[in-house]
């Protein structure tokens, strides 16, 4: 989750004032992945014990991250062929 906040900050060319305020500040920035807000708010509120709801929120978030990264040309995974080419 922090890495997504970092990507949101980078995409919006925003430097967070402190890591303590990073999640709250990230919610004020445009161009956030779908599902990010709900999961971020649960995380900030400490609502992690409702396992089924948390898992559903996390799944929605990852679907949003995949779409968001594709729209921006951010490669989220690397194929073996790409790794081998990078080594050459």
TAZISUL-V469930 format. One record per residue. N is the residue number from 1. RES is the residue in one letter. SS is DSSP state (H for helix, E for strand, - for the rest). OMEGA is omega in whole degrees, 0 to 359 (* if undefined). NEAR is the number of other ideal C-beta (glycine too) atoms within 10 Angstrom. Layout:
BEGIN
N,RES,SS,OMEGA,NEAR ; N,RES,SS,OMEGA,NEAR
END
This chain:
BEGIN
1,X,-,178,13 ; 2,X,H,181,11 ; 3,X,H,177,8 ; 4,X,H,176,21 ; 5,X,H,177,21 ; 6,X,H,179,13 ; 7,X,H,178,20 ; 8,X,H,178,24 ; 9,X,H,181,16 ; 10,X,H,179,11 ; 11,X,H,181,17 ; 12,X,-,181,15 ; 13,X,-,183,7 ; 14,X,-,172,14 ; 15,X,-,179,8 ; 16,X,-,181,17 ; 17,X,-,176,10 ; 18,X,-,176,7 ; 19,X,-,178,9 ; 20,X,-,182,9 ; 21,X,-,186,10 ; 22,X,H,183,17 ; 23,X,H,179,20 ; 24,X,H,179,14 ; 25,X,H,181,18 ; 26,X,H,179,23 ; 27,X,H,180,15 ; 28,X,-,182,9 ; 29,X,-,175,15 ; 30,X,-,174,8 ; 31,X,-,177,11 ; 32,X,-,177,21 ; 33,X,-,175,23 ; 34,X,-,179,15 ; 35,X,-,182,20 ; 36,X,H,185,22 ; 37,X,H,183,15 ; 38,X,H,180,16 ; 39,X,H,180,22 ; 40,X,H,179,22 ; 41,X,H,176,14 ; 42,X,H,180,17 ; 43,X,H,181,15 ; 44,X,H,180,11 ; 45,X,H,181,8 ; 46,X,-,181,7 ; 47,X,-,183,12 ; 48,X,-,185,10 ; 49,X,-,177,7 ; 50,X,-,191,11 ; 51,X,H,183,8 ; 52,X,H,179,7 ; 53,X,H,180,13 ; 54,X,H,179,15 ; 55,X,H,177,10 ; 56,X,H,179,14 ; 57,X,H,179,21 ; 58,X,H,179,15 ; 59,X,H,177,12 ; 60,X,H,179,16 ; 61,X,H,182,22 ; 62,X,H,175,16 ; 63,X,H,178,13 ; 64,X,H,179,19 ; 65,X,H,180,20 ; 66,X,H,179,14 ; 67,X,H,181,13 ; 68,X,H,182,22 ; 69,X,H,177,17 ; 70,X,H,179,11 ; 71,X,H,183,10 ; 72,X,H,180,11 ; 73,X,-,178,6 ; 74,X,-,180,12 ; 75,X,-,184,9 ; 76,X,-,178,11 ; 77,X,-,183,7 ; 78,X,-,178,9 ; 79,X,-,180,9 ; 80,X,H,179,7 ; 81,X,H,178,8 ; 82,X,H,179,11 ; 83,X,H,180,9 ; 84,X,H,178,9 ; 85,X,H,179,9 ; 86,X,H,181,8 ; 87,X,H,184,6 ; 88,X,-,*,4
END
